Amino acid sequence: MNATSSTSGTNSGTAGSTTSLQDHVEISTLISGFFRAMDQRRFDEGWADAYFTDDLRTTTPLGVAEGADAIRQVEEAIGRFAATLHLSSDVLVRAEPGARTAEVSWNAHMTHVHLDSTLRARGEAADPLFTVGGVYEGEVRRTDSGWRVSRMSVRAVWITGQPPVLPEETADRVAELTGAQAGD
């Protein structure tokens, strides 16, 4: 095996479609670590430094956020659920070997268990799960501390169940982006 891995399904020697195997492993580990931190709710002070640059920009169904606001948005989103499980797969990295930045994308299966208060508000027949199949895309940057996510967006491909109970303006934005009815 050579020292590069193809990320576009083409010959691993194609210019612009390879990254070093070590970089790919480090970036994949970064993504897995971020998902694990969310699911274990490890949000102690400075937790995000292990995964993100200071100028992080996120685009989610909750909107666009930058820097510390993006981190707070992640924490608030996870806090709307009793438990979560995020699985990543098919991490694709596109960069020249030795580059300081790389484009990255991955598939995600995101399972969320609703809070008891959400289930009570929705009644006896409420589905306890909200599940999303989606695609993350973004950019990672090589820093002195290793690879960090500098830009990240998530797009829902499919959803089952209902999203959490959200403030009205947030619910309207989610409905607009996912095609769901606000308040469903």
Secondary structure, DSSP 8 states (H G I E B T S, - for coil): --SEEESSSS-TTSTTSEEEHHHHHHHHHHHHHHHHHHHHT---TTGGGGTEEEEEEEEETTEEEEHHHHHHHHHHHHHTEEEEEEEEEEEEEE--TT-SEEEEEEEEEEEEEE-HHHHHHH-TT--SEEEEEEEEEEEEEEETTEEEEEEEEEEEEEEES------HHHHHHHHHHH---TT-
